């Protein structure tokens, strides 16, 4: 019988031998100082020497269809003036601003941007309160129309990551999902006013996968993880989105973040084919198009009339310029925001014009 200490020593030696015996792609794997480096701290320097194109200003005037006052830290008229200065420096003609508000707060924010005319377009949010009240659908539609009279030219970003679009927690049976009949009056009002709705349905599919060594996104994004939580599945959310689109064909919907299907452009294309009232924005999905540049360029070319430019990444000049470089140049091995390196798409001018500006001019409400 092997004594306990001898058994532990034997197991340690066996494990060490297993490590020493490992090979990856023909290279023996051996222990060393790198074994103590945590994944979240791993930031390797690159020896790749590649051309770097500086793009200070977008090739064509840009309409950014996805920003937030809260995320962009807009509180005063001075903040707005500073934003306009950055827009001028980088080539952004107009910015669509999600106020996240209704009522008096929406009115206040609308007044904040009013002096700048068409440099900004403000959108309202969904009426709060008890969504289970019998009069809520009517109140929500009425408030949307009131905000429209105060300057709102769209509603959004309305988000459902599985726990509903309502404010505050609700039991599953009472949650407000995009295909819920309680939202019919809002979607119909959008069609009547000829204003679009920006919807954030689901999230990056990795959010439903366990956290651990095989999690696709880096630890910086772990707080978005939904695995094991009381939410609808990724697949069910997309099904509900599709039912909403089918039931309200007269309403224009913009699914932000490439519809959270940028990982599967083939499937996303089929959704666009099936629902002519659906458009996309590319906001905060630079990492999706940048890591599959050939497929993304092909997708954006095929659906060049259905995709709009958006950022959703605050308002720094460096941020805008990183987008211009990604979309306009053929640069390789670009630094990315979340681990992966990007590769420039070098979009042709007709596609770039539509993405940057023309599609927004065509489908957004401007009167």
TADAFEN-V117151 format. One record per pair of residues at least 12 apart in sequence whose C-alpha atoms are under 6 Angstrom apart, sorted by sequence separation. I is the first residue (numbers start at 1). J is the second residue. D is the distance in whole Angstrom. If there is no record, write none. Layout:
((I:J:D) (I:J:D))
//
This chain:
((164:176:5) (165:177:6) (127:140:5) (164:177:5) (331:344:5) (330:344:4) (329:344:5) (330:345:6) (330:346:5) (210:227:6) (327:344:6) (329:346:4) (207:225:4) (208:226:5) (209:227:6) (326:344:4) (327:345:5) (328:346:4) (207:226:5) (208:227:4) (327:346:6) (328:347:6) (102:124:6) (258:280:5) (101:124:5) (102:125:6) (258:281:6) (96:120:6) (101:125:5) (254:278:6) (256:280:6) (257:281:6) (258:282:5) (94:119:4) (95:120:5) (96:121:5) (97:122:5) (98:123:5) (99:124:6) (100:125:5) (252:277:5) (253:278:5) (254:279:5) (255:280:5) (256:281:5) (257:282:5) (94:120:5) (254:280:5) (257:283:5) (262:288:6) (281:307:6) (279:306:5) (280:307:5) (281:308:5) (282:309:6) (283:310:4) (284:311:6) (124:152:6) (249:277:6) (257:285:6) (279:307:6) (281:309:6) (282:310:6) (283:311:4) (284:312:6) (68:97:5) (123:152:5) (281:310:6) (283:312:5) (61:91:6) (62:92:5) (63:93:6) (66:96:6) (67:97:5) (68:98:5) (69:99:6) (122:152:5) (123:153:6) (125:155:5) (61:92:6) (62:93:5) (63:94:5) (64:95:5) (65:96:5) (67:98:6) (123:154:5) (124:155:5) (125:156:5) (61:93:6) (63:95:6) (123:155:5) (202:234:6) (57:90:4) (58:91:5) (56:90:6) (57:91:5) (202:237:6) (159:199:6) (154:195:5) (156:197:6) (157:198:5) (158:199:5) (159:200:5) (160:201:5) (161:202:4) (153:195:6) (154:196:5) (155:197:5) (156:198:5) (157:199:5) (158:200:6) (159:201:6) (154:197:6) (141:185:6) (137:182:5) (141:186:5) (309:355:5) (304:351:6) (308:355:5) (309:356:5) (137:185:6) (297:345:6) (293:343:6) (291:342:5) (290:342:4) (293:345:5) (290:343:5) (198:253:6) (196:252:5) (197:253:5) (198:254:5) (199:255:5) (200:256:6) (204:260:5) (196:253:6) (198:255:6) (203:260:5) (191:250:6) (191:251:5) (179:240:6) (179:243:6) (179:244:5) (163:231:5) (162:231:4) (162:232:4) (195:365:5) (153:365:6) (86:317:6) (72:314:4) (71:314:6) (72:315:6) (66:310:5) (64:309:6) (65:310:5) (66:311:6) (67:312:5) (64:310:5) (66:312:5) (56:321:6) (58:324:6) (55:325:6) (63:356:6) (62:356:5) (63:357:5) (62:357:5))
//
